[in-house]
Each structure stands twice: as C-alpha cells, then as structure tokens.
Amino acid sequence: MLGDNAIWDHCDVPKALMSHDPLLGSTWKDDGTLVSYVGFRVQHDNSRGPMNGGIRYHPKVDHDEVNALAQLMTWKTALADIPYGRAKGGIGCKPKELSNSELERLTRVFTQKNS
C-alpha cells in the first residue's frame, strides 16, 4: 500500500528518504600515511526549504544512526518553525586522534563526494 503513488500524492510527507550508499574516502595524515574512512549521508526532508545538517564524527557511526539524527533534526526545525529541511552526515573516525588539518582534509573529501 505504501508503494501506491496516489496515496503519496495527497500527503505532506516526503515520498522517500534520499540516502546515499556508504561513501569511502581516503585522506593523507600529517605523517604521510594514507587512511580510508567510511561515511554516510541521509537527506530526510526538503518540504520546508533547503536541506542543511551537520556531520557526526564517531568511530561507530552507521547508516541507521545518521538516518535517526536526520529525522530528529526534521522534527526540531518543524517544531521551532525554522524553514529548513534536514539532512545529516556521519564519518567513522576517532576525531580526538586527528589533528585539525587532518579533520579538515577528511571533511573536504567527504563533502566533495556528496556533491
């Protein structure tokens, strides 16, 4: 029944989450070694305006967690009447073990893969 387009045409609910496959990104550490990381991106809702959201850096981040965070942010902005849709990203890393420049390079690789 949920697959019936006629139902969705009459709802103010997003038809589907835009969820990317896991993203693999590699970046150079300050010591010259190449390290690969896994990241996720979920775009939950754009019915209230352009989507924005942050990136969660955590070694155990997974798709389900990023999806839940994106949904929570959708509710928060809707309840506060903020005209934005919500999305969220996550990168599996230990941010406290990365220097500021390593974290910046990792973020740039991740955001370029999402565009």
C-alpha positions as CSV (number, residue, x, y, z in Angstrom):
1,M,0.0,0.0,0.0
2,L,2.9,2.4,0.7
3,G,4.1,2.0,-2.8
4,D,0.9,3.4,-4.2
5,N,1.8,6.8,-5.7
6,A,-1.8,8.0,-5.4
7,I,-1.5,7.9,-1.6
8,W,1.7,9.9,-1.5
9,D,0.3,12.5,-3.9
10,H,-2.1,13.5,-1.2
11,C,0.3,13.6,1.7
12,D,2.6,16.2,3.0
13,V,5.1,13.6,3.8
14,P,8.4,13.1,1.9
15,K,8.0,10.2,-0.6
16,A,11.3,8.8,0.3
17,L,14.5,9.5,2.2
18,M,17.4,10.3,0.0
19,S,20.0,8.0,1.4
20,H,23.4,7.5,-0.3
21,D,25.3,4.3,-0.2
22,P,28.3,4.3,2.2
23,L,30.9,6.7,0.9
24,L,34.6,5.7,1.0
25,G,37.1,8.4,1.3
26,S,40.8,8.5,1.7
27,T,43.0,11.3,3.0
28,W,46.6,11.9,4.0
29,K,47.5,12.1,7.6
30,D,50.1,14.6,8.8
31,D,52.7,11.8,9.0
32,G,52.3,11.0,5.3
33,T,50.2,7.8,5.6
34,L,47.1,7.3,3.6
35,V,44.0,6.4,5.6
36,S,40.5,5.4,4.4
37,Y,37.2,6.2,6.1
38,V,33.6,5.3,5.7
39,G,30.9,8.0,5.7
40,F,27.1,8.2,5.3
41,R,24.7,10.9,4.2
42,V,20.9,11.0,4.7
43,Q,18.7,13.8,3.3
44,H,15.5,13.4,5.2
45,D,13.1,16.2,4.2
46,N,13.1,19.2,1.9
47,S,9.4,20.1,2.1
48,R,10.1,23.1,4.4
49,G,13.0,24.5,2.4
50,P,16.6,23.8,1.5
51,M,18.3,20.9,3.4
52,N,21.1,21.6,5.9
53,G,22.6,19.5,8.6
54,G,25.9,18.6,10.2
55,I,28.4,15.8,10.2
56,R,28.8,13.4,13.1
57,Y,32.4,12.1,13.6
58,H,32.4,8.9,15.6
59,P,34.2,5.5,15.2
60,K,30.9,3.5,15.4
61,V,28.7,5.8,13.3
62,D,26.4,3.8,10.9
63,H,23.6,4.5,8.5
64,D,20.8,3.9,11.0
65,E,22.2,6.4,13.4
66,V,22.7,9.0,10.7
67,N,19.1,8.4,9.5
68,A,17.7,8.8,13.0
69,L,19.6,12.0,13.5
70,A,18.3,13.4,10.3
71,Q,14.8,12.6,11.2
72,L,15.2,14.2,14.7
73,M,16.5,17.3,13.1
74,T,13.5,17.4,10.8
75,W,11.2,17.4,13.8
76,K,13.2,20.0,15.7
77,T,13.2,22.5,12.8
78,A,9.5,21.9,12.2
79,L,8.5,22.4,15.8
80,A,10.6,25.6,16.0
81,D,9.1,26.8,12.7
82,I,12.6,27.1,11.1
83,P,12.2,27.0,7.2
84,Y,14.8,24.3,6.5
85,G,14.7,20.7,5.6
86,R,17.1,18.4,7.3
87,A,19.9,16.1,6.4
88,K,22.8,14.6,8.4
89,G,26.1,13.0,7.6
90,G,28.4,10.8,9.6
91,I,32.1,9.7,9.2
92,G,33.5,6.7,11.0
93,C,36.6,8.1,12.7
94,K,38.1,9.0,16.0
95,P,38.1,12.8,15.8
96,K,40.2,13.2,19.0
97,E,43.0,11.3,17.3
98,L,43.0,13.6,14.3
99,S,44.8,17.0,14.0
100,N,42.7,20.0,12.9
101,S,44.3,19.8,9.4
102,E,43.6,16.0,9.1
103,L,40.0,16.6,10.2
104,E,39.6,19.4,7.7
105,R,41.0,17.3,4.8
106,L,38.7,14.4,5.8
107,T,35.7,16.8,5.9
108,R,36.6,18.2,2.5
109,V,36.9,14.7,0.9
110,F,33.5,13.7,2.4
111,T,31.7,16.8,1.3
112,Q,33.1,16.6,-2.2
113,K,31.9,13.0,-2.6
114,N,28.4,14.2,-1.5
115,S,28.2,16.9,-4.2
